[in-house]
Amino acid sequence: MSRFTYRNLYNLKTPEKSFDSPMACIVHLDMDAFFAQVEQVRLGLPPGTPVACRQWDGLIAVGYAARASGITRHMRAPEAQKLCPNLVMAHAASFKRGEDMWEYHANPSADDYKISLDPYRQAGKKVLNIVKQYSSVVEKASVDESYLDLGPRIFNEIMIAFPQLQLLDNDLDNFLPAPPRAHELKIRGYNWDGLGVLEIVTDVSRFDPDIRVHDDTMVTDWDDLVLMFGARISKRMREQVYEELKYTCSAGIARCRSVAKLASAQNKPNNQTVVRAGALNNYLKKKSLTDIGGMGGKLGEEVLEKLGLDKESKDNITQVQALSKQQLQQKLQNASLTEKVFNLARGNLYRGLKTRIELKSMLSAKNFARVPLKDRKEAELWLVVFAGELAMRIVEHEKELGTCRRPRTVSLQHARFKPMVKRSRQQDLPLVHTNKLKEELFAAGVKLLKLIENEPEHDAYPISMLSLSVTGFVELPAGASIGHFFKTITTEAREKAAVEKTKAQQVNTLWNKPKEEKKSSGKDITQFFAKKPKEKKDSDETTKKPEASDPEVKKPLSSEANDYNSSSLFVFSDDEMDEYIDTFTCPKCDKKYPIDEEMEHSDWHVAVELSKANRPEPKPLKVVKPKGKRKGDRQARLAF
């Protein structure tokens, strides 16, 4: 008899319950040195060619063939070339000053160009399109990694393969029958051969007492078979990614996402690792708590410090496991964090996947500390770049979601060079057709820059940092269309002009709906735009040293301390940052970001701080209800 019930098995077929079943199967798919692979494929280079992705004079991603020569992502280009004379260093795409589209330029300079990550985003979307063919429950974690819940698909496949698992008496709490023996499964073609690296099972309670020889390739219970089916699906998916796109990737297969993520990095490149329940304790004892996603950086170190454990230890997770929940609570003094640490250390933190990621804000920025901008003419050249990048990302995000989501607010962040004065201005962004979006963003940026120029307190120039951001996204009604709203009314359509006018009014009613105020949590970029100040003046700030009493300088230990939400930036996972791209770790939020976004990210924090300045309360927006509203005219149709 199995240790699992029919309920455990049948919960797999329901996405809302699958992840929480002890028989769950979560796959973490992680691309291998993705940026370098994208450049290798773009240039038509054969596999095995040493390739690195270059940004200015440094390497931000290094392929595995190049790593064999001792090249790392921290190296300067000349040093790497000496180690590997045949190294191909492909420079990342970039925007040229004054141009609204990125290109691959021969020798771009940091002063006149801005790096674009769009080619990698586009490549990542192609991979994601293949991934979604294998599961309806997929979470895009970053540009090069995804989580899949394979429970619903495995349930269907396993019921076809083993019809004896059909529930006959409707009692879901009955135990499942014992799984088939290894030799029976092998005869039917179900075995672990070619399915990746299996972590060794050490839990002897999982073995059949009637079998004297404990073969690690055996199936000890139905949850092992579920993971075997998951490994088969993962293998087919990885093979399809390579066949269609020529990118290799690695995968981790386990019963929860935190363990799957650890496993995907275990046997890179181009491999997959399976961690069965009976192998879990042995697998985790070789890890540190800070190796686990959500426990990296300062939060993990702070937890270990409060627990009195060695931060440098590579296997301190066994010491964490030795503590009871009561002992953890006594030391951490935080109930939610205690629960999280307790379950993470045991590989039992079950969390569902987020299948829809809606960006709250977007930002395009450039640091000019080396060569400050001296006048508006120079600034406008970069506003062209920012507007082009934001418009492109907004449209791409809409395509990805399959809906129309538009930002309602546009902001300009500005920093003057010596003395450092940081200011921010914002205004409403009107609803416009897609082909007018870039133009509208640029016009708004210029208008806000002029406001800063006209302020008497400080000169606007020279500029050391400039950025344009959008926030307050609103999703327009599903299936709606306002193609007619932007089209010229033809002679034939004039007789319908009155109806069209009513629909247009309804579009404006939707767009001008008062924005909801959100409570401040201190961690989200949306707080910067939470209040609608008057256009005249938002905030000014001269650089000053933070006081020790400032609550932002030191925050209390919290389970949310590592849950920084920076949707305004292009966010990567910690592991992807560690492996493939030159990064910096933000001292304020303890997250990792591409090195070229260091100034941009720092300025994001400045924006948050500026938002805390006293501002006049916004006046509620007036909702205009269209007259003569008919039942059939409730929603105008919107088309982009």
N, C-alpha and C positions, 0 to 999 in steps of 0.2 A: 504493500500500500504506500502511496505517496504521502508526503507531509503537506501537500497542497490540496486545497479544496477546489470544487468546480467554480466557486465564486472567484477565487484567485485567477483561474484561467479565463473565465468569461468576462471578467473586467478588462481583459486585454483588448476586447473588440470595441470598447468605448473610449474615445480619446480623452474624455474628462476623467476617466478612472484608470486608464492604462498605466500611467506613470507611477501610480500609487500602489500597484500590485507587487507583491514580493516576487512575481514572475516577470516583472517588467524587463524590457530590452531597449536601452537607449544607446544610440550610436553618436559618437563625436567624430565628425569628418574634418580633417585639418590638411590643407594643401601644403606641399613640400616646397619650402623656399619660394613662395608664390611669385613675388615680384620678379625674381631672377628667371623663373620659368616663363612668365609672361613675355619678358624681353627675349628669351631664347626662341620661343615659338614665333614671335613677331619678326625676328630676324632670320627665321628659317634655319637655325643652327641644329645640327644633329645632337641626339642625346649623348651625354658624356663630355660635351664642350664646356670648358670652365667659363662660367658666366657670372657677372656681378652687376647689380643695379647701382648706378652712380648718381649722386646728387652733389653738384658743384665739384669739390675735390675729394669728397669722401664716399665710401661705399655704404649704402643703406640696406642692401640685401645681397647675400652671397649664396650661389648655388652649391650643391654638395660636391660637384666635381672640382670646383675652385677651393672648397674647404679642405680638400685632400692635400692641397699645396700649402696649407697653413694660413690661408687668407681668412680674415674675419671681418665682420661688418664695421669694426671700429677703425679699420685701416684707412690711411690716405691712399689715393690712387697710385702715386709713384712707387710707394712701398709695395703695394700689391702687385704691380707690374714686374717688379724685380723678382718677387717670389715665383711668379708664374708669367713668363714672357708672352705666352699665347692666350692670356686672360682677355676675354671680351668684356669691356666695361661699357654697358649701354646706359646712357644718361636718361633719367626719367623725363617724361614729357613736361612741358612748361608753357605758361602764358608769357608772351612778350608784352612789355609795357605798352599800353595803348591798344592792345588787341583783345577781343572778347572770346577768342577760341584758342585752345591749347594746341600745340604741335610738338613734334620731336625736332628740336633744334640741335645743331651740330655742337656748338660750344657755348651754352648759355652761361651768363654770369649772374651771381646772386643779386647784384645791384639793379639789373634791368629785366629780370625774369622772376616768375613765381612758379613753384613746383605744382604740377597737377597730378592728382592720384586717380583721375578719371579712368585711364586705361585699365587700371587694376580693379576699379569698381565694375567696369563693364565686363571684364573677364570673370570676375567673381559672380556676376549675375548669370553668365552662361553656365557656370558650374551649378549654381543654385537651381536653374531650370531643369537640369538633369536630376539633381537630388530630389526635387519635388515629384518626379515620376515614381519614386520608390516609397514615398510616404506623404500622407496628407497633413501630418503633424511635423512641421519643420520650423526650427528657429534659426534665423540668420544671426550668428553671434558676432561676426565681423566680416571684413572683406574676403577672408580666406578660410573661414570655418563655420560649420553649421552643426546643429544638434538635430537628430531625428528620433522620434518615438515610433518604433517599428511594431509596437504591440498589435494594432488593428490588422496590419498586413500578415504578421506571423500567425495570429489567431486563425485567419482564413486558410492559410497554407497548412497549418498543423491539423486543422479539422478535416481537411481533405486527405492528408496523409494518414491520419489516425482516427477514422470514423468512430472507433470505440469510445471516444471521448465525448460523444454526443450525450447531452443531459436527457435522461429518460424519465426521471421521477420528479423533476422540478425542484429538487432539494439542493440548492446551491451550496449548502454547508457540508455535504457529504465529501469524503476524501476521494481524490482521483485514484485510479488503479495504479499499480507500480508501472514504471516506464519499461519499454522493451530492453532486453539485454544488449550489450554492445555488439555481439556477433550477429544478432537479429537485425539491428540497425544497419550494420555494415553490408549485410546481404542486400538490403533495400536501398543502399547508396547513401545512407546517412552516417557520416563520420566526420572527424575533424581534419582530415587530410586536405592540405592546401588552403585552410581557412585562417591562417595566421599563426601567431605565437600564443600558445596557451599558458597562462600562469598556472603554476603547480598547485594542485589541490592538497591541502594539508589537514583539513577538517575530517578526521577519521569517522566521525559520526555520520558523514554523508555516504560512506561506503556500505554496500550490502554485506552484512555479517556472514552470509553464506559463501561469499567469494573470498578465498584466501589470498589470492594475488590481486593487489589493488593497482589496476592499470589506470594511469592518470588520464588516458584518453577515453575512459568509459563515461557513460552518462549516469550520474548518480541520482538524478530526479528530473522531473519535467522542466524545471527552470533551466537546467543545463541544455536540454533540447531546444528550448525557446532561444537561448543564446546561440546555439548552433545554427538554427534557422536564420537568426539575425546576422550571423557572420557570413552565411551564404549570400544573403541579400546585399550586405555591405560589399562583399567581393565583386558581385555583378555590377554594382553601382560604380565602384572605383574603376573597374575595367571599362565601363561605358564612358566615363569621364576621360580616360586616356585615349580611347578609340576615337572619340569625337573631337576632343580639344587638345590632346597630346600633353595634358598635365597629369603628373602623378600626385597622389595624395595618400595619407595614412589615416587609420581609423582606430578608435577604441570602442569596444563593445562590452557593456556592463549593465547592471540593473539600475544604476542611477547616473545622472549626468556628471557629477563631480568625479566619480571613478572613471567613467568613459573618457573624460577629458585628460586625466592623468595617463590613461592607457594609450591614447592616440599618439603621444609623444615618446612612448617607451621604445619603439623599434623602428623609428624613422630611418631612411625615407622609404616610400612605396611599400608599406606593410600595414598589418593590422594586428591588434592585440586583444585577446578575449580574457576578461577577468570573471571567472565563475564564482558563485557564492562560496563554494568550498575553498577557493583560493584567496578570498578577499582579505582575511586577517594577515596571512603571510605576505600578501602583496603590499598592504598598507604599512606593515611594520618597518619597511625599508624607506619610508617616506617621512618628511617633516611636515608639520601642520601648515607651514607657510608654502608648501608645494601645491596645496589644494586651492583651486579657484575660490576667490572671496576671502582668503586668509593671507594673501600676499602683502608685502609692504608693511607699513606702519601698524595696521590693525593686527596682523598676525604676530608681529614682534611685540606689540603691547599686550596681547593675550598671553604669549609665552612668558613675558616678564611678570605679569600678575600671577601666573601659575607657578612661577619660580623655576622655569625650565630653561635649558641652554638654547639660545637663539641660533647658535652655530651648528647645533646637532643636526645630522642628516636623517635621524630616525627617531625624533622625539615624539612621534605620534603614538608610539606604544605607551609612553608615559602619560599622555593625555588620555588614552583609553583606560588606563588604570584608575583614573579619577571617576568617582560616581557623579551623578548629576547634582546631588546636594553639595558635594565638595566643589564642583565647578561654580555653582551659584554663589557659594560662600566667598570664593576668590574673585569672581568676575563682577558680582553685584549687578547683574543685568540678565533678566530672565530670558529674553529673546536671543541674546548672544550665547547664553549658556546652552539653550536648546540647539542652536546652530552648531556650536563647537562639538557638543556631545555627539550629534548625529554625523557630522562631517568626519570625525575621527574614526567612526565605525563604518563609513561608507553607506550610511542609511538615510541621507538627506534626500528625500524624494520631492522633487519640484516639477511641476508641469512646464511645458515649453510655451514660449510666447510666439505664436504663429504670425502675428501682425505687429510690426515695429513702426510706430508713427513718430517721426521726428517732431520735436517741439520747436526747434529753431535751427537755423543754419547760419554760418559765419564764414566770411572770406576776409583774410587779413594779410598784412605785410608789414614787416619791421624795417625801418629805414635808419637805424642807429648809425650805420657806417656812412651813409650818404643821405642826410636828411633832405626832405622835399622843401624847396625854397619858395614856391608860389602855387597859386591855384592851378595854373596850367599843368604843372607836373603832377599835382594831386589828381586832377581829372583823368589823366592817362591811366592811373591805377584804379580809379572808380570804374572805368570802362572794363577793366579786368574783373573786378569784384562783381559788377552787375552781370557780366557774361557767365561767370562761374556759378553764381547763385541761381540765375535763371535756368541754366542747364541742370543743376541739381534738383531744383523744384520740379521741373518737368519729368526728370528721370524717376524721382520719388513717386510722382503720380502714376507713372507707368507701372512701377513696381507694385503699388497697392491696387492698381486697377480702378482708381477713383480720382476725383478732382479735389485736391487739398491746396488751399492758397493761404499765404501768410497775410495777416491784417496790419502788421506793423513792420516798419523798416527803421533801422537805427544806424547811426554813424558814431563810431568810437574814434577818438582823436587824441594824440599825445604830442605836446609841443616839446621841442628839444631845447634843453638848457635855457631857463630853468624848466624842469619837467612839470608840465601841467596837463592833467588828463581830463578830458571832457567827453560827454556823450549827449547826443541829440536824437530825437525820434519823432516820427509822424505816422499817420495812417497811410497804408498802401492801398490804393483803389483796385477794385477788381477789373482786370483787363484780359484781353485775349492773349493766348500763349505767345503769339508773334510780337506782342507789344510789351511783354513782361520785362525783357532786358532794358528796353528804352525807359520804362517807368522806374525801374530800380536805379538806373543811372541818374535820371532827373531828380529823384528823391535824394540821392547821395550828394549831388551838387547843391541842392537847396539847403540841406542840413549843414554842409560845409560853409556856405555863405552865412548861415546864422552864427556859426562859431567865429567867422571872420569879423562879423559886425559887433562882437561883444567888446566892450572897452577894457575889461579887466586885464586881459592878456592878449598878446599878439598870437595869431594862429600859426605863424611860421617862424622858424623852420619846423617841419613835422618829422617826428621820429617813429610814429606808428599810426597806421590808418586802417580801419576795417569797416565793413558794411555787413549788417546782419539782419535777418528777418525772423519773426516769431509770431505767435498767436495764430497758428494754422486753423483754418475752418474747413470742414469737409462739406462740400455741397451735396445736395440730395442725390441719392443713388439713382442712376438711370436718367438723371436730369440733363438738360442741354440748353445752352443759351446761344447756340450758333446763330439763331435769328436775331439775337440781341446785338450782334456785331455786324450783321449783314445789312447792306443797303436795301431798303424796302423797295421792291420793284413796283411797276405800275399795276401788275396783276394782284399784288399783295396789299395795295393801298386800302382796299375795302376791309382788310383785316387789321388795319392800323390800330384801331381802338383796343382790340383784344391784345395785340402785341404790347401796347403801352401798359396795359394792366399787368401782363406777365413781367415786363421789365421792372415795374414798380415792386413786384413781389421779389425779384432778384435783389433789388436794393434793400427791401425789408429784411431779407435773410442776411445780407452782407452787413447791414447796419445794426443788427441785433446786439444789444448791450453785452459786453464781454463779462464773463464771470470772474470775480476776484478769487484768487487762490491764497490759502494760508501759506505763509513763508516757512520753509523748512531749512533754508540756509544752504541747500545743496543743488538747486536747479537753476540753470541759466534763465528759465522763464521768470524767475523772481526779478530779474533785471528789468523785465518789461511788465511786471505785475500791475503797476499803477500807470495810468495814462496821464502824464504830466502835460502841462501846456507846452505848446511848441516853442514858446519863447525861450525857455531855459530848463534843462533837465538837471544837470549836475556838473560841478567843477571840483577838481581836487588837485592840490599840489602835492608832490611826493613828500611823505613824512614817514618816520619810523613808527611802526605800530606799538602801542602801549602794551605792557604785559597784562594789563587788566582787560584788554580787548578780547571778547569771547571768541573771536575768530582766530586768535593766536594759538590758543590751546583749547581743544574740545574734549569733553569727557568721553571715556571709553563707551562706545555704542556699537550695537550690531549693524547700524546703518553707516558707520564711519567709512566703510569701504564701498558703499553703494552710490558713489558719485555719479551723477547723471550729467553728462556733457554732450547732449545731442547736437549742440551747435558746432561741434568739431567732428572731424572724421575719426571715429573711435576704433581702436584695435583692441584685441584681447591681450592680456598680459603675456601669455605664452607666445603669441605671434610677435609681439614686440621684442621679447627676449631672444627669439630665434632669428628673426629675419630683417629687422629694421633698426637703424640707429635711433635711440630713444633718449628721453630724459624722464625722470620721475618727478612729478610735481610735489613740492614740499607741503603744499596746502591740502590737496585732496588725495595725495599718495596714489595717483594713477599714472600709467605710462602712456606717452604720446610720441609721435614722430618728432625727431629733433628739429625739423624745419618748422614745427608748430609751437616751439617753446615760447617764443615771444607772443604768438597769437593766444596761446592758452593762458599765459600770465596776464595778458590784457583782459581775458575773460573774467578772471578773478577781480581785476580792477573794476570791470563793469558791474559785477555783483556788489562790490563795496560802494561804488557810486550810487547804486540803486537804493542804498540805505539812507542816503542823504534826505533831508526833509524836502518833500515835494508837495505841491498843491494837489488836493484831491481832485480826481477827474469828475467832470459833470456827466451824469448819465446820458447815454446817447438816446435820441428820440426815435422811437420806432414809428414809421409812417405806415399806417394801414391803408391799402388801396381801396378806393371807393368802388362800390358796385361789385364786390367780390362774389364770384359765382363758385358753386361747388366744384366745377370742373377746372377752375383756375387756381387751385391751391398751390401748385408748384410750377414755377417757370422751368422750362427745360434748358439745361446748361450744356454747352458743347465746347470742348477745347481741342 
